[in-house]
Amino acid sequence: MPNIKSAKKRVKVIEKKTLQNKMFKSSMKTEVKKYNAAVASGDVAAAEAAYKAATKKIDVAASKGIIHKNAAARKKSQFTKALNGMQK
């Protein structure tokens, strides 16, 4: 445990930020699961709506540094490919 006042404060701040990141990452994963379920069911309209929500969450996560920007791009590319495959 830190003894210096500023170090103690940093520990508190980091705990809060870690919790916020976990909460956001969890909500992002939920949106991804909803999208995957919509694709699996074959409902194009639901998949398009879920696609928009999931890609938005992924973009925000990448901009906040919760996930790497290349990982975000890869996920979005996979989602787009799956959605386009459904529409044909």
Number of C-alpha atoms within 10 A of each C-alpha: 6 10 7 8 8 10 12 12 12 12 12 12 12 11 12 12 11 13 12 12 17 13 12 16 17 12 14 21 15 14 21 21 14 19 24 18 15 20 22 12 11 13 13 15 11 15 23 17 13 21 24 12 16 24 22 15 21 25 17 15 19 17 13 12 11 16 16 14 16 10 12 20 15 12 16 18 13 12 20 15 11 16 20 12 10 14 9 5
